[in-house]
Amino acid sequence: MRRIVPNIYSNDLEKSKQFYTEFLKMDLAMDMGWILTFVSKENKTAQISIFKNENNKPLDNSAIFLSIELSDIDQWYEEAKNRGIEIVYPIANESWGVRRFFVKDPNGLTINLLTHL
């Protein structure tokens, strides 16, 4: 297995584009109008694809939960606060050796941003 890419649906591709390029600082590798693929600048196999919700059905992305390991987690936490991104679990050191916080992306996904201590 070479990689696994999470695919999620969105009702607002433009907000997704802003979140993943501006906040998470990923490169937009593909934009076909109905799918966006974002790639990590540091690790090209770390990707996520966002699909346009063409069925116009209500989305329930609350069941999707992503974990992304980052360096300088405190800087990311401050940036999330400064950008007004919804923080659903404040920054904390966990007993199993990670420092993390959770945010919501524009599609309702919970994202666990973490670093190992």
C-alpha positions in Angstrom: 0.0 0.0 0.0 1.5 3.3 -1.0 -1.0 5.8 0.5 -4.6 6.3 1.7 -6.4 9.5 0.7 -9.5 10.6 2.6 -12.3 11.9 0.4 -15.0 14.0 1.8 -18.0 15.9 0.4 -18.5 19.6 0.6 -21.4 22.1 0.0 -18.8 25.0 -0.3 -15.6 24.2 -2.2 -14.4 27.7 -1.9 -14.4 27.7 1.9 -12.7 24.3 1.8 -10.1 25.7 -0.5 -9.4 28.6 1.9 -9.3 26.3 4.9 -6.8 23.8 3.5 -4.6 26.2 1.6 -4.6 29.2 4.0 -4.9 27.6 7.4 -3.4 24.2 6.9 -1.0 25.6 4.3 -1.4 22.7 1.9 -0.8 23.0 -1.8 -3.9 22.7 -4.1 -2.6 20.0 -6.5 -5.8 19.6 -8.5 -9.0 21.7 -9.0 -11.4 20.2 -11.6 -14.3 22.3 -10.4 -16.0 19.2 -8.8 -13.0 17.9 -6.9 -10.1 19.6 -5.0 -7.0 17.6 -4.0 -4.7 19.1 -1.4 -1.2 18.0 -0.8 1.2 18.6 2.1 4.2 20.7 1.2 6.5 18.5 3.3 5.1 15.0 2.5 3.5 14.7 -1.0 1.7 11.4 0.0 -0.2 13.3 2.7 -3.3 14.3 0.8 -7.0 15.0 1.1 -9.6 15.3 -1.6 -12.8 17.4 -1.3 -15.7 16.5 -3.6 -18.6 18.8 -4.5 -21.9 17.6 -3.0 -23.7 17.2 -6.3 -26.6 15.4 -4.8 -27.4 18.4 -2.7 -28.3 16.0 0.2 -27.6 17.2 3.7 -24.0 16.2 4.7 -23.2 14.3 7.8 -19.4 14.6 7.9 -19.6 14.5 11.7 -18.7 10.8 11.5 -15.4 11.6 9.8 -12.4 12.4 12.1 -9.0 13.2 10.7 -5.7 13.4 12.7 -2.9 15.5 11.3 0.6 15.6 12.9 2.2 19.1 12.8 5.3 20.7 14.3 5.0 23.8 16.6 1.4 23.0 17.7 1.1 26.1 19.8 1.7 28.3 16.8 -1.1 26.4 14.9 -3.4 26.8 17.9 -2.8 30.6 17.9 -3.4 30.8 14.2 -6.7 28.9 14.5 -7.8 31.3 17.2 -6.7 34.4 15.1 -8.6 33.1 12.0 -11.7 32.4 14.0 -11.7 28.7 13.2 -14.0 26.8 15.5 -11.9 25.0 18.1 -13.9 22.1 19.6 -11.3 20.8 22.0 -8.8 23.2 23.5 -5.0 22.6 23.4 -3.9 20.0 25.9 -1.1 17.7 26.8 -2.5 14.2 26.9 -1.2 11.5 29.2 -0.2 9.3 26.2 2.4 11.8 25.0 0.8 14.1 22.6 -0.2 17.8 22.6 -3.3 18.4 20.6 -6.4 20.4 19.8 -9.4 19.8 17.6 -10.9 22.2 15.0 -13.9 21.9 12.6 -13.3 22.4 8.9 -15.9 24.2 6.8 -17.6 20.8 6.0 -18.2 19.8 9.6 -15.2 17.5 9.9 -13.4 17.3 13.2 -9.6 17.6 12.7 -7.3 16.5 15.5 -4.1 18.6 15.2 -1.3 17.1 17.2 2.4 16.8 17.9 4.2 14.1 19.9 5.9 15.3 23.1 
